[in-house]
Structures are given as C-alpha cells and as structure tokens.
Amino acid sequence: MGADRTDPTTATVSGAYRRRMLLTIAVTGTVLVLQVIGGLLSGSLALLADSGHMLTDLSGVTLALLAVQVAQRSPTLRRTFGHYRLEILAALVNSALLIGVFVWVAYQAVRRFGQPVEVQGGLMLTVALVGLAANLVGVALLRSGKDHSLNLRGAYLEVLGDALGSVAAIAAAVVIQLTGWQYADPIASLLIGLMILPRAYLLGRDALRVLLEATPEDVDLAGLRGHLLAEPGVRGVHDLHAWTITSGMPVLTAHVLVDEAAPAGLLARLRACGADHFGIAHATLQLESADSRTCPAPAHA
C-alpha cells in the first residue's frame, strides 16, 4: 500500500503515512485487548509486560498521528512555523512512556522471583504468537517511513521492539510447556524491559536535539560555510545557524559579507548551495556590504 498523497508545500514527512498509522493503531489495539485477557487468564507476566509495551506502542502511534494531524495546520501570525514541533514533542512523550513501562516491568519481575506464579504455557504461547503476527504487520506498515521522520521512527521502533518482546514471550512459553520452569516468565519479562531502554534513550536524545535547536547531525556546518565562502564575491560569513523545525525540515540563517560589486544572482546561488549540497531548502540569508561593515563578526559564528 502506498503512502497517502499530500501537498508537499504544507505536509510533513510523517503526514504521508497517516493511513498506515491508522491501520497500525487498529491492529495494535485489537491485539492489545487479546494480550491483556490472555495474560490475566494464563498468569503470564511476560504477556502482561508485552501488553504494557503494546499499550505504549498504541499510545505512541496515536500521539504520533495526532501530532501529524495538528502539524498540517497552516502557519499563523502567532505561530509562523505552524505546529510542526508537536511531532517532536510526541516523540519525547513516547520516550518517557517507554521508560515508565520498563520500570513497571522490572519491578513486577523482581517480585515474581520471590513469589513464583503458576503460568499456563499453552495459552501464553497462543496469545504471544498472535501478538507477534500483529507486530510484524505494524513493522511492515511503518518501515518505509522510519528513515525520514523522527516521529515515525519512534512509532516504528516501538512496534519493532514489541515484536522482539513477543519473541521473548514465545520462548518463555515454550520453556514452561516443555519443562514447567516458571522462572522463564519473569526472566522473559526482564528481557522485554531491557529491550525498551536503548530505544527510549535514542528517541529521547534525538527529540531533545531538535528541541534544543542543535545543528542537524547530517549537516556539516563547517563544510557549508566553506561552500558559501567559495562563491565569487563573498568575503565572509557570520551568524551562521542551522537547526531542525521537525523531521525532514532543516532551516538555515546566515549573514553573508559581499563585495560592493558582487555578481548578479549571488543570493540565488547561495541558497542553491544550501539546498543542493546540504539538503536545506529553507534558508534565510542576509547580504551585507563588506566595505561598509564596521562591527566585527561574533566569535561564535
């Protein structure tokens, strides 16, 4: 199924995947109910842990979808960049939810080591297999968008991690069925929890980088400065800044010192330099006469 068609002038990268996100929500929500019921009936903490993880997936994808919907609103005089940053805030919330799930799972697993609970391995195995199938559907739906949007990457990583959690639950169910060793259930729960932490950290780190307006990781700011300085008629560059509004939307501002007799079309070439070589289509460049400049350039830029 292809991505939805959207207006490229107003839609974010995530917006093209709204239909896939809706399908993921439908599948995940249905299986979440089955896993909770199966976990309670079988007594499996691993299934309940996977259910908690799946609830986080459902919340994460729902938040991502809501953020995408709001982000499509047109800019206003009060919000000149629109609502694009809501996608990044949703990714940060997803990261916090993942950490919360890990804490709960770890606490419950430690309690189970002291007070083992009888688990019905057959029912646990059946429900875990259904959960794995649902997660694989979600992975397939979101995979193509993970490299283009931080928001979609968060949703994709949550579903992928939950698929791995289902594999751990399946393994524990098989062990319980074959050997009756009940500790396999809390061990699988801890493994599911440990799968959550790296993804929570990476997602939160990337979201904070955007919110703190750090230079995008794929933008070589020193190289960009060099490209600008290499243009005929350019004498200097200062107040050079690059940051990210939302996934797939880097922006650039700079003051460029030029000769009095700068060649025609210089501004267009400078903008093309940022767009063609560094993928920054939204650039605000202020041209200043080098001969009339009296104030020194700031040391930081």
Backbone as CSV, one residue per row, in Angstrom:
resi,resn,N_x,N_y,N_z,CA_x,CA_y,CA_z,C_x,C_y,C_z
1,MET,0.843,-1.187,0.000,0.000,0.000,0.000,0.878,1.236,0.000
2,GLY,0.659,2.161,-0.884,1.476,3.349,-0.979,1.082,4.368,0.055
3,ALA,1.971,5.350,0.247,1.701,6.419,1.184,0.632,7.321,0.627
4,ASP,-0.106,7.982,1.542,-1.139,8.910,1.119,-0.522,10.059,0.359
5,ARG,-1.246,10.599,-0.603,-0.786,11.768,-1.322,-1.086,13.005,-0.485
6,THR,-0.098,13.854,-0.316,-0.269,15.073,0.442,0.370,16.217,-0.300
7,ASP,0.002,17.425,0.097,0.583,18.611,-0.516,1.987,18.805,0.019
8,PRO,3.021,18.711,-0.819,4.380,18.788,-0.326,4.738,20.151,0.228
9,THR,3.953,21.171,-0.062,4.286,22.501,0.435,3.799,22.713,1.857
10,THR,2.869,21.889,2.332,2.330,22.087,3.670,2.470,20.863,4.556
11,ALA,2.623,19.674,3.992,2.626,18.455,4.785,4.025,18.097,5.250
12,THR,4.102,17.491,6.440,5.371,16.978,6.912,5.603,15.604,6.314
13,VAL,6.826,15.089,6.532,7.134,13.747,6.043,6.186,12.725,6.671
14,SER,5.934,12.893,7.967,5.056,11.941,8.659,3.649,11.951,8.097
15,GLY,3.196,13.098,7.591,1.832,13.211,7.110,1.502,12.258,5.978
16,ALA,2.504,11.873,5.195,2.267,10.963,4.078,1.964,9.544,4.535
17,TYR,2.103,9.263,5.825,1.916,7.909,6.334,0.739,7.812,7.299
18,ARG,-0.184,8.739,7.202,-1.316,8.729,8.133,-2.151,7.453,8.003
19,ARG,-2.400,7.009,6.787,-3.221,5.801,6.589,-2.554,4.585,7.204
20,ARG,-1.271,4.477,7.029,-0.550,3.337,7.602,-0.576,3.401,9.129
21,MET,-0.478,4.597,9.668,-0.528,4.743,11.119,-1.906,4.352,11.654
22,LEU,-2.965,4.701,10.939,-4.312,4.319,11.350,-4.476,2.799,11.356
23,LEU,-3.954,2.140,10.326,-4.025,0.678,10.274,-3.238,0.049,11.427
24,THR,-2.079,0.613,11.719,-1.269,0.112,12.831,-2.017,0.246,14.151
25,ILE,-2.695,1.371,14.346,-3.473,1.582,15.565,-4.591,0.545,15.680
26,ALA,-5.279,0.286,14.575,-6.377,-0.679,14.594,-5.880,-2.078,14.952
27,VAL,-4.802,-2.515,14.312,-4.272,-3.863,14.568,-3.735,-3.964,15.990
28,THR,-2.945,-2.965,16.411,-2.333,-2.996,17.741,-3.397,-2.961,18.830
29,GLY,-4.428,-2.129,18.667,-5.480,-2.037,19.677,-6.232,-3.343,19.851
30,THR,-6.514,-4.015,18.748,-7.228,-5.289,18.823,-6.418,-6.350,19.550
31,VAL,-5.143,-6.452,19.196,-4.301,-7.485,19.808,-3.975,-7.132,21.255
32,LEU,-3.928,-5.849,21.579,-3.685,-5.439,22.962,-4.751,-6.018,23.889
33,VAL,-5.993,-5.928,23.481,-7.084,-6.481,24.292,-6.915,-7.991,24.462
34,LEU,-6.570,-8.671,23.369,-6.372,-10.125,23.441,-5.214,-10.480,24.368
35,GLN,-4.130,-9.695,24.328,-2.972,-9.999,25.169,-3.262,-9.770,26.642
36,VAL,-3.994,-8.714,26.963,-4.339,-8.463,28.360,-5.193,-9.603,28.903
37,ILE,-6.195,-10.000,28.131,-7.058,-11.115,28.556,-6.236,-12.399,28.686
38,GLY,-5.384,-12.658,27.679,-4.554,-13.859,27.733,-3.582,-13.839,28.889
39,GLY,-3.001,-12.671,29.177,-2.057,-12.568,30.291,-2.734,-12.811,31.626
40,LEU,-3.938,-12.259,31.800,-4.661,-12.454,33.062,-5.108,-13.901,33.226
41,LEU,-5.592,-14.519,32.162,-6.066,-15.900,32.247,-4.924,-16.892,32.441
42,SER,-3.783,-16.630,31.785,-2.653,-17.567,31.873,-1.758,-17.296,33.072
43,GLY,-1.867,-16.093,33.644,-0.983,-15.734,34.753,0.398,-15.316,34.309
44,SER,0.573,-15.002,33.025,1.898,-14.695,32.492,2.238,-13.213,32.640
45,LEU,3.313,-12.924,33.381,3.802,-11.549,33.482,4.416,-11.108,32.166
46,ALA,5.036,-12.057,31.452,5.648,-11.708,30.169,4.596,-11.187,29.195
47,LEU,3.420,-11.818,29.186,2.348,-11.342,28.318,1.835,-9.988,28.772
48,LEU,1.706,-9.800,30.088,1.256,-8.504,30.593,2.298,-7.430,30.316
49,ALA,3.580,-7.806,30.439,4.649,-6.851,30.114,4.593,-6.481,28.644
50,ASP,4.382,-7.492,27.809,4.265,-7.222,26.377,3.010,-6.400,26.088
51,SER,1.955,-6.612,26.886,0.746,-5.809,26.742,1.013,-4.359,27.116
52,GLY,1.787,-4.167,28.200,2.151,-2.806,28.590,2.985,-2.132,27.521
53,HIS,3.895,-2.921,26.936,4.701,-2.392,25.839,3.820,-2.077,24.639
54,MET,2.853,-2.970,24.371,1.951,-2.733,23.246,1.052,-1.526,23.498
55,LEU,0.674,-1.316,24.764,-0.106,-0.120,25.102,0.709,1.131,24.821
56,THR,2.001,1.053,25.124,2.877,2.178,24.813,2.965,2.381,23.303
57,ASP,3.035,1.265,22.565,3.033,1.363,21.103,1.777,2.068,20.618
58,LEU,0.636,1.623,21.161,-0.644,2.202,20.747,-0.699,3.687,21.087
59,SER,-0.261,4.024,22.296,-0.250,5.434,22.694,0.724,6.232,21.835
60,GLY,1.893,5.624,21.578,2.901,6.315,20.792,2.451,6.596,19.379
61,VAL,1.889,5.577,18.721,1.438,5.777,17.346,0.250,6.740,17.301
62,THR,-0.635,6.652,18.319,-1.773,7.578,18.375,-1.293,9.009,18.563
63,LEU,-0.330,9.204,19.496,0.235,10.532,19.687,0.897,11.031,18.409
64,ALA,1.607,10.118,17.746,2.273,10.498,16.501,1.249,10.931,15.451
65,LEU,0.148,10.183,15.365,-0.874,10.522,14.389,-1.535,11.858,14.719
66,LEU,-1.844,12.065,15.998,-2.448,13.341,16.397,-1.494,14.498,16.117
67,ALA,-0.210,14.279,16.399,0.776,15.326,16.132,0.861,15.634,14.647
68,VAL,0.794,14.578,13.829,0.824,14.774,12.380,-0.381,15.578,11.922
69,GLN,-1.561,15.240,12.473,-2.781,15.941,12.093,-2.683,17.429,12.439
70,VAL,-2.227,17.713,13.654,-2.125,19.109,14.085,-1.049,19.838,13.299
71,ALA,0.030,19.112,12.968,1.139,19.743,12.261,0.757,20.184,10.852
72,GLN,-0.335,19.653,10.320,-0.747,20.040,8.975,-1.435,21.406,8.937
73,ARG,-1.758,21.941,10.109,-2.420,23.245,10.138,-1.494,24.321,9.581
74,SER,-2.100,25.259,8.911,-1.313,26.317,8.273,-0.683,27.234,9.326
75,PRO,0.480,27.805,9.019,1.112,28.768,9.928,0.207,29.982,10.142
76,THR,0.374,30.633,11.276,-0.374,31.848,11.587,0.603,32.950,11.963
77,LEU,0.083,34.137,12.188,0.945,35.241,12.606,1.522,34.998,13.995
78,ARG,0.847,34.189,14.793,1.348,33.848,16.120,2.308,32.670,16.087
79,ARG,2.074,31.753,15.176,2.916,30.556,15.037,3.375,30.476,13.583
80,THR,4.430,31.201,13.297,4.852,31.352,11.907,5.412,30.068,11.315
81,PHE,5.863,29.135,12.151,6.318,27.837,11.666,5.225,26.780,11.790
82,GLY,4.005,27.219,12.097,2.916,26.267,12.256,3.061,25.458,13.537
83,HIS,2.625,24.208,13.494,2.632,23.340,14.678,3.570,22.146,14.484
84,TYR,4.565,22.314,13.646,5.440,21.192,13.313,6.135,20.593,14.531
85,ARG,6.475,21.419,15.508,7.219,20.915,16.656,6.412,19.921,17.496
86,LEU,5.092,19.885,17.316,4.301,18.923,18.079,4.705,17.491,17.762
87,GLU,5.190,17.248,16.547,5.675,15.908,16.210,6.862,15.534,17.081
88,ILE,7.739,16.485,17.327,8.918,16.217,18.152,8.523,16.041,19.609
89,LEU,7.575,16.843,20.083,7.090,16.676,21.450,6.458,15.302,21.631
90,ALA,5.733,14.823,20.627,5.138,13.483,20.699,6.220,12.423,20.814
91,ALA,7.307,12.587,20.073,8.409,11.626,20.159,9.018,11.632,21.556
92,LEU,9.128,12.810,22.184,9.678,12.898,23.538,8.747,12.222,24.546
93,VAL,7.442,12.412,24.387,6.474,11.742,25.258,6.573,10.228,25.093
94,ASN,6.736,9.765,23.861,6.896,8.332,23.624,8.089,7.775,24.383
95,SER,9.175,8.527,24.383,10.382,8.097,25.094,10.101,7.961,26.591
96,ALA,9.393,8.928,27.165,9.066,8.874,28.590,8.152,7.685,28.900
97,LEU,7.212,7.399,28.002,6.320,6.259,28.204,7.099,4.942,28.204
98,LEU,8.055,4.830,27.303,8.867,3.620,27.234,9.632,3.399,28.540
99,ILE,10.185,4.463,29.093,10.928,4.348,30.356,9.986,3.924,31.481
100,GLY,8.766,4.474,31.495,7.792,4.084,32.508,7.425,2.614,32.429
101,VAL,7.265,2.095,31.222,6.960,0.671,31.046,8.106,-0.186,31.578
102,PHE,9.343,0.209,31.293,10.496,-0.554,31.776,10.504,-0.641,33.302
103,VAL,10.268,0.480,33.973,10.284,0.494,35.447,9.220,-0.449,36.005
104,TRP,8.016,-0.406,35.425,6.938,-1.270,35.922,7.260,-2.741,35.699
105,VAL,7.734,-3.083,34.523,8.051,-4.477,34.207,9.156,-5.002,35.115
106,ALA,10.202,-4.213,35.314,11.310,-4.655,36.161,10.843,-4.891,37.592
107,TYR,10.013,-4.016,38.090,9.500,-4.157,39.465,8.682,-5.435,39.605
108,GLN,7.774,-5.678,38.672,6.926,-6.857,38.743,7.734,-8.149,38.577
109,ALA,8.750,-8.110,37.724,9.569,-9.312,37.505,10.342,-9.681,38.765
110,VAL,10.903,-8.697,39.442,11.639,-8.965,40.685,10.706,-9.570,41.733
111,ARG,9.487,-9.083,41.804,8.521,-9.645,42.752,8.219,-11.105,42.420
112,ARG,8.153,-11.421,41.148,7.841,-12.794,40.739,8.963,-13.774,41.121
113,PHE,10.199,-13.292,41.155,11.288,-14.183,41.551,11.123,-14.627,43.001
114,GLY,10.571,-13.750,43.822,10.341,-14.104,45.227,9.051,-14.860,45.439
115,GLN,8.061,-14.600,44.586,6.755,-15.247,44.701,6.338,-15.782,43.331
116,PRO,6.854,-16.946,42.943,6.528,-17.501,41.617,5.032,-17.709,41.437
117,VAL,4.561,-17.497,40.209,3.143,-17.662,39.876,3.016,-18.759,38.816
118,GLU,2.044,-19.635,38.998,1.816,-20.706,38.029,1.299,-20.110,36.717
119,VAL,1.998,-20.447,35.626,1.662,-19.886,34.317,1.178,-21.001,33.401
120,GLN,0.083,-20.756,32.666,-0.422,-21.719,31.675,0.323,-21.507,30.361
121,GLY,1.315,-22.348,30.116,2.187,-22.163,28.967,1.490,-22.236,27.624
122,GLY,0.483,-23.113,27.496,-0.203,-23.266,26.210,-0.939,-22.010,25.797
123,LEU,-1.724,-21.459,26.713,-2.461,-20.227,26.420,-1.494,-19.076,26.180
124,MET,-0.447,-19.020,26.996,0.564,-17.969,26.840,1.186,-18.021,25.450
125,LEU,1.510,-19.228,24.971,2.134,-19.390,23.658,1.193,-18.934,22.546
126,THR,-0.075,-19.300,22.644,-1.040,-18.928,21.595,-1.181,-17.416,21.492
127,VAL,-1.339,-16.759,22.627,-1.526,-15.303,22.631,-0.254,-14.598,22.156
128,ALA,0.904,-15.098,22.567,2.167,-14.474,22.158,2.361,-14.581,20.650
129,LEU,1.959,-15.692,20.057,2.069,-15.850,18.599,1.162,-14.853,17.871
130,VAL,-0.038,-14.657,18.395,-0.941,-13.653,17.796,-0.329,-12.258,17.910
131,GLY,0.252,-11.964,19.064,0.899,-10.663,19.253,2.049,-10.448,18.294
132,LEU,2.846,-11.482,18.083,3.961,-11.362,17.153,3.462,-11.070,15.738
133,ALA,2.408,-11.770,15.323,1.864,-11.541,13.979,1.398,-10.097,13.820
134,ALA,0.730,-9.575,14.847,0.243,-8.190,14.780,1.406,-7.201,14.714
135,ASN,2.436,-7.462,15.480,3.589,-6.563,15.481,4.298,-6.563,14.135
136,LEU,4.386,-7.718,13.514,5.038,-7.789,12.205,4.245,-7.008,11.161
137,VAL,2.921,-7.004,11.296,2.094,-6.189,10.399,2.427,-4.708,10.606
138,GLY,2.525,-4.281,11.869,2.858,-2.892,12.157,4.233,-2.511,11.644
139,VAL,5.211,-3.405,11.807,6.568,-3.146,11.306,6.539,-2.931,9.799
140,ALA,5.799,-3.769,9.095,5.726,-3.652,7.633,5.076,-2.338,7.214
141,LEU,4.073,-1.892,7.966,3.360,-0.675,7.611,4.209,0.584,7.814
142,LEU,5.051,0.592,8.842,5.779,1.806,9.206,7.236,1.818,8.746
143,ARG,7.711,0.708,8.229,9.137,0.589,7.938,9.640,1.631,6.953
144,SER,8.889,1.897,5.890,9.389,2.793,4.841,9.502,4.235,5.296
145,GLY,8.843,4.605,6.396,8.903,5.996,6.837,9.886,6.263,7.957
146,LYS,10.522,5.211,8.497,11.356,5.378,9.682,12.611,6.211,9.447
147,ASP,13.113,6.238,8.217,14.352,6.974,7.943,14.101,8.426,7.549
148,HIS,12.842,8.824,7.499,12.512,10.165,7.036,11.865,11.040,8.100
149,SER,11.398,10.448,9.199,10.688,11.216,10.216,11.021,10.687,11.596
150,LEU,11.420,11.603,12.499,11.695,11.214,13.878,10.437,10.678,14.537
151,ASN,9.318,11.294,14.230,8.044,10.868,14.779,7.716,9.435,14.354
152,LEU,7.853,9.144,13.061,7.595,7.798,12.557,8.637,6.804,13.058
153,ARG,9.864,7.280,13.211,10.905,6.385,13.728,10.550,5.902,15.128
154,GLY,10.028,6.820,15.955,9.617,6.429,17.296,8.530,5.376,17.262
155,ALA,7.514,5.586,16.422,6.424,4.610,16.317,6.942,3.277,15.798
156,TYR,7.815,3.330,14.783,8.367,2.099,14.200,9.196,1.330,15.223
157,LEU,10.061,2.034,15.950,10.920,1.365,16.914,10.110,0.734,18.039
158,GLU,9.029,1.364,18.431,8.192,0.785,19.468,7.553,-0.521,18.986
159,VAL,7.039,-0.508,17.771,6.411,-1.722,17.243,7.444,-2.822,17.028
160,LEU,8.632,-2.443,16.532,9.693,-3.432,16.332,10.139,-4.029,17.658
161,GLY,10.305,-3.188,18.657,10.699,-3.686,19.972,9.641,-4.601,20.564
162,ASP,8.384,-4.270,20.323,7.314,-5.123,20.827,7.317,-6.474,20.120
163,ALA,7.702,-6.490,18.835,7.828,-7.770,18.128,8.905,-8.637,18.786
164,LEU,10.012,-8.021,19.157,11.063,-8.768,19.860,10.571,-9.235,21.222
165,GLY,9.745,-8.399,21.866,9.167,-8.807,23.135,8.259,-10.014,22.981
166,SER,7.517,-10.054,21.894,6.653,-11.213,21.635,7.485,-12.478,21.433
167,VAL,8.636,-12.330,20.779,9.534,-13.482,20.596,10.013,-13.995,21.953
168,ALA,10.348,-13.064,22.870,10.779,-13.471,24.209,9.644,-14.182,24.949
169,ALA,8.433,-13.684,24.807,7.284,-14.330,25.457,7.044,-15.721,24.875
170,ILE,7.201,-15.859,23.565,7.037,-17.167,22.923,8.078,-18.154,23.451
171,ALA,9.326,-17.695,23.550,10.394,-18.568,24.052,10.098,-19.015,25.479
172,ALA,9.645,-18.080,26.319,9.327,-18.430,27.705,8.177,-19.427,27.765
173,ALA,7.174,-19.230,26.910,6.033,-20.154,26.900,6.462,-21.555,26.500
174,VAL,7.372,-21.641,25.525,7.860,-22.950,25.095,8.617,-23.645,26.235
175,VAL,9.453,-22.876,26.942,10.202,-23.450,28.072,9.256,-23.956,29.153
176,ILE,8.233,-23.155,29.474,7.280,-23.560,30.506,6.518,-24.817,30.079
177,GLN,6.152,-24.871,28.810,5.430,-26.030,28.302,6.274,-27.295,28.364
178,LEU,7.553,-27.169,28.019,8.415,-28.349,27.937,8.987,-28.773,29.276
179,THR,9.287,-27.796,30.142,9.989,-28.117,31.396,9.205,-27.758,32.650
180,GLY,8.215,-26.898,32.542,7.482,-26.456,33.730,8.238,-25.454,34.571
181,TRP,9.358,-24.935,34.057,10.193,-23.983,34.822,9.527,-22.604,34.781
182,GLN,8.873,-22.215,35.885,8.071,-20.995,35.921,8.906,-19.711,35.896
183,TYR,10.170,-19.805,36.269,11.003,-18.593,36.276,11.278,-18.070,34.865
184,ALA,10.976,-18.879,33.869,11.160,-18.398,32.490,10.290,-17.181,32.217
185,ASP,9.145,-17.096,32.893,8.223,-15.981,32.658,8.788,-14.644,33.149
186,PRO,9.237,-14.513,34.418,9.814,-13.233,34.840,11.127,-12.901,34.129
187,ILE,11.897,-13.941,33.753,13.131,-13.675,33.010,12.806,-13.056,31.655
188,ALA,11.801,-13.615,30.981,11.378,-13.052,29.700,10.862,-11.627,29.881
189,SER,10.189,-11.384,31.010,9.686,-10.039,31.283,10.823,-9.032,31.414
190,LEU,11.884,-9.440,32.113,13.042,-8.546,32.248,13.705,-8.295,30.899
191,LEU,13.795,-9.333,30.073,14.372,-9.154,28.740,13.554,-8.165,27.921
192,ILE,12.228,-8.284,28.023,11.364,-7.343,27.305,11.618,-5.924,27.802
193,GLY,11.749,-5.782,29.126,12.028,-4.460,29.685,13.368,-3.900,29.221
194,LEU,14.383,-4.749,29.168,15.706,-4.290,28.747,15.732,-3.899,27.269
195,MET,14.843,-4.493,26.481,14.755,-4.090,25.069,14.230,-2.660,24.927
196,ILE,13.502,-2.217,25.925,12.879,-0.903,25.845,13.892,0.217,26.040
197,LEU,14.839,0.031,26.962,15.711,1.133,27.378,16.517,1.779,26.257
198,PRO,17.243,1.015,25.420,18.032,1.680,24.375,17.178,2.510,23.425
199,ARG,16.012,2.001,23.072,15.143,2.745,22.160,14.608,4.010,22.814
200,ALA,14.288,3.918,24.107,13.804,5.095,24.818,14.878,6.174,24.868
201,TYR,16.119,5.743,25.123,17.227,6.702,25.192,17.470,7.377,23.845
202,LEU,17.568,6.590,22.782,17.873,7.152,21.467,16.766,8.083,20.985
203,LEU,15.528,7.678,21.203,14.414,8.512,20.772,14.378,9.820,21.554
204,GLY,14.563,9.735,22.870,14.576,10.945,23.685,15.740,11.850,23.344
205,ARG,16.909,11.259,23.084,18.080,12.067,22.716,17.842,12.833,21.428
206,ASP,17.311,12.153,20.415,17.092,12.820,19.132,16.025,13.902,19.242
207,ALA,14.986,13.643,20.038,13.949,14.659,20.213,14.508,15.882,20.924
208,LEU,15.337,15.667,21.928,15.925,16.800,22.660,16.872,17.592,21.766
209,ARG,17.582,16.925,20.880,18.461,17.640,19.954,17.663,18.631,19.112
210,VAL,16.494,18.207,18.668,15.661,19.099,17.866,15.128,20.238,18.721
211,LEU,14.626,19.911,19.923,14.044,20.940,20.786,15.093,21.940,21.262
212,LEU,16.335,21.500,21.399,17.425,22.401,21.802,18.054,23.106,20.608
213,GLU,17.490,22.871,19.423,17.917,23.524,18.183,19.403,23.290,17.883
214,ALA,19.827,22.045,18.109,21.190,21.666,17.750,21.307,21.559,16.235
215,THR,22.535,21.713,15.743,22.771,21.541,14.308,22.403,20.121,13.902
216,PRO,21.621,19.935,12.843,21.259,18.578,12.408,22.500,17.718,12.210
217,GLU,22.425,16.460,12.631,23.581,15.578,12.571,24.088,15.367,11.152
218,ASP,23.200,15.453,10.162,23.614,15.215,8.782,24.028,16.497,8.056
219,VAL,24.162,17.599,8.795,24.589,18.865,8.193,25.993,19.207,8.673
220,ASP,26.920,19.308,7.742,28.295,19.700,8.042,28.359,21.226,7.982
221,LEU,28.245,21.855,9.140,28.157,23.313,9.162,29.459,23.965,8.698
222,ALA,30.592,23.358,9.043,31.874,23.899,8.578,31.973,23.778,7.060
223,GLY,31.539,22.641,6.528,31.549,22.471,5.082,30.612,23.434,4.392
224,LEU,29.464,23.691,5.000,28.515,24.648,4.440,29.115,26.050,4.390
225,ARG,29.784,26.429,5.479,30.446,27.732,5.491,31.468,27.831,4.360
226,GLY,32.222,26.741,4.167,33.220,26.731,3.108,32.598,26.891,1.729
227,HIS,31.454,26.248,1.505,30.762,26.376,0.221,30.310,27.809,-0.014
228,LEU,29.796,28.440,1.025,29.340,29.824,0.879,30.512,30.756,0.591
229,LEU,31.610,30.533,1.303,32.788,31.391,1.109,33.422,31.189,-0.271
230,ALA,33.206,30.025,-0.863,33.813,29.745,-2.163,33.109,30.462,-3.309
231,GLU,31.921,31.003,-3.059,31.201,31.716,-4.114,31.908,33.031,-4.432
232,PRO,32.103,33.353,-5.712,32.734,34.629,-6.095,31.945,35.810,-5.533
233,GLY,32.660,36.765,-4.936,32.033,37.952,-4.380,31.751,37.862,-2.897
234,VAL,31.906,36.670,-2.285,31.664,36.509,-0.856,32.963,36.745,-0.090
235,ARG,32.924,37.643,0.899,34.117,37.981,1.684,34.094,37.356,3.078
236,GLY,32.938,36.994,3.557,32.848,36.420,4.897,31.438,35.953,5.209
237,VAL,31.335,35.101,6.238,30.039,34.582,6.700,30.040,34.618,8.226
238,HIS,28.964,35.168,8.805,28.853,35.140,10.264,27.392,34.923,10.652
239,ASP,27.163,34.698,11.955,25.824,34.363,12.454,25.219,33.218,11.639
240,LEU,26.014,32.201,11.419,25.569,31.033,10.656,24.931,30.030,11.613
241,HIS,23.671,29.725,11.383,22.940,28.810,12.257,22.130,27.835,11.411
242,ALA,22.115,26.575,11.832,21.272,25.559,11.201,20.598,24.760,12.304
243,TRP,19.312,24.512,12.163,18.588,23.722,13.141,17.432,23.017,12.432
244,THR,16.637,22.284,13.208,15.560,21.486,12.625,14.224,21.917,13.217
245,ILE,13.254,22.205,12.361,11.911,22.523,12.833,11.181,21.234,13.210
246,THR,11.189,20.264,12.307,10.667,18.933,12.557,11.399,17.994,11.606
247,SER,11.131,16.708,11.711,11.869,15.751,10.897,11.743,16.086,9.417
248,GLY,12.883,16.114,8.714,12.893,16.405,7.291,12.736,17.876,6.953
249,MET,12.869,18.775,7.958,12.702,20.196,7.704,13.816,21.006,8.378
250,PRO,15.055,20.911,7.870,16.133,21.743,8.406,16.021,23.165,7.877
251,VAL,16.492,24.120,8.654,16.475,25.525,8.247,17.844,26.140,8.511
252,LEU,18.103,27.246,7.820,19.417,27.888,7.882,19.241,29.397,7.887
253,THR,20.034,30.078,8.706,20.126,31.540,8.655,21.595,31.917,8.668
254,ALA,21.935,33.008,7.986,23.324,33.466,7.942,23.384,34.909,7.449
255,HIS,24.419,35.623,7.904,24.767,36.930,7.362,25.984,36.729,6.462
256,VAL,25.902,37.202,5.237,26.964,36.990,4.255,27.542,38.347,3.841
257,LEU,28.841,38.513,4.045,29.528,39.740,3.628,29.921,39.604,2.163
258,VAL,29.533,40.578,1.356,29.812,40.517,-0.085,30.491,41.805,-0.540
259,ASP,31.205,41.701,-1.648,31.826,42.883,-2.253,30.750,43.830,-2.764
260,GLU,31.129,45.099,-2.870,30.203,46.083,-3.440,29.813,45.692,-4.871
261,ALA,30.753,45.121,-5.587,30.495,44.722,-6.978,30.232,43.223,-7.061
262,ALA,29.366,42.715,-6.149,29.048,41.289,-6.149,28.313,40.923,-7.436
263,PRO,28.595,39.755,-7.997,27.956,39.355,-9.265,26.447,39.193,-9.111
264,ALA,25.735,39.404,-10.194,24.282,39.252,-10.193,23.897,37.795,-9.912
265,GLY,22.787,37.612,-9.244,22.303,36.262,-8.955,23.028,35.581,-7.817
266,LEU,23.817,36.327,-7.028,24.596,35.708,-5.960,23.684,35.092,-4.900
267,LEU,22.633,35.805,-4.504,21.745,35.291,-3.461,21.118,33.968,-3.877
268,ALA,20.685,33.874,-5.124,20.079,32.631,-5.606,21.084,31.488,-5.583
269,ARG,22.329,31.772,-5.924,23.357,30.728,-5.918,23.683,30.283,-4.489
270,LEU,23.673,31.208,-3.555,23.945,30.858,-2.166,22.837,29.953,-1.613
271,ARG,21.612,30.278,-1.942,20.505,29.435,-1.491,20.566,28.060,-2.142
272,ALA,20.913,28.028,-3.417,21.035,26.753,-4.122,22.156,25.916,-3.529
273,CYS,23.191,26.577,-3.047,24.303,25.859,-2.417,23.810,25.069,-1.210
274,GLY,23.006,25.733,-0.352,22.479,25.048,0.826,21.516,23.940,0.466
275,ALA,20.706,24.179,-0.571,19.694,23.185,-0.949,20.309,21.992,-1.664
276,ASP,21.194,22.239,-2.616,21.732,21.167,-3.452,22.765,20.315,-2.736
277,HIS,23.621,20.950,-1.928,24.731,20.222,-1.308,24.441,19.765,0.123
278,PHE,23.509,20.434,0.805,23.284,20.115,2.215,21.816,19.837,2.547
279,GLY,20.955,19.826,1.542,19.557,19.471,1.755,18.763,20.469,2.566
280,ILE,19.181,21.737,2.584,18.477,22.774,3.346,17.765,23.691,2.360
281,ALA,16.476,23.453,2.160,15.724,24.245,1.190,15.228,25.560,1.777
282,HIS,15.073,25.601,3.106,14.568,26.815,3.747,15.752,27.581,4.336
283,ALA,16.230,28.569,3.616,17.391,29.350,4.058,17.047,30.834,4.042
284,THR,17.422,31.532,5.109,17.273,32.985,5.188,18.676,33.590,5.236
285,LEU,19.058,34.247,4.166,20.408,34.800,4.041,20.334,36.320,3.923
286,GLN,21.104,37.008,4.743,21.163,38.470,4.691,22.507,38.886,4.104
287,LEU,22.454,39.594,2.970,23.671,40.068,2.325,24.065,41.415,2.903
288,GLU,25.355,41.543,3.257,25.878,42.782,3.820,27.098,43.217,3.025
289,SER,27.252,44.501,2.862,28.414,45.021,2.150,29.650,44.906,3.022
290,ALA,30.656,44.198,2.522,31.887,44.035,3.294,32.609,45.356,3.469
291,ASP,32.532,46.246,2.491,33.258,47.514,2.562,32.676,48.466,3.591
292,SER,31.348,48.341,3.834,30.708,49.269,4.764,30.561,48.691,6.160
293,ARG,30.944,47.440,6.345,30.777,46.806,7.652,31.799,47.347,8.626
294,THR,31.369,47.755,9.820,32.274,48.326,10.823,32.362,47.465,12.082
295,CYS,31.314,46.649,12.341,31.317,45.848,13.558,31.944,44.489,13.288
296,PRO,32.804,43.981,14.181,33.413,42.670,13.972,32.375,41.556,14.079
297,ALA,32.629,40.492,13.337,31.729,39.337,13.380,31.809,38.655,14.732
298,PRO,30.696,38.130,15.269,30.719,37.413,16.544,31.679,36.227,16.481
299,ALA,32.391,36.009,17.593,33.394,34.957,17.607,32.790,33.573,17.464
300,HIS,31.513,33.388,17.921,30.929,32.053,17.931,30.483,31.611,16.550
301,ALA,30.354,32.520,15.602,29.820,32.133,14.305,30.731,32.569,13.183
